[in-house]
Structures are given as structure tokens and as C-alpha cells.
């Protein structure tokens, strides 16, 4: 005798695999976003540290208007 399964019972393992795959993809994307954020923070801090304040020069030259 063959076992008779409902169509929804045969789809459960497939649905479980899709759910696990989706969770893995979401976790990888979250990790990628965290690394990207960390790198952008480091680059931003490096750029900010390399900026120098320009000295203020008073303009004594009178320009014709």
C-alpha cells in the first residue's frame, strides 16, 4: 500500500527550506550592512581628521563694484 499525503504536507519541507534560505540571506545582508557602516565610519573619521581649518585672512583689497 502506498501512503497518501496531502499536497500541503509535501510542500512543508520545501517551505521550510525557503524560510531558512530567506533567513540566511537576511542575516548575510545585515552583516554586509554592518560592515559597510563600520567602514564608512572609519573613512569619515579619517577624512574629518585630515581636514585642516583654513586660516582666516582679512580682505584689505578694495574691489571696484
Secondary structure, DSSP 8 states (H G I E B T S, - for coil): ------HHHHHHHHHHHHHHHHHHHHHHHHHHHHHHHHHHHHHHHHHHHH---------------
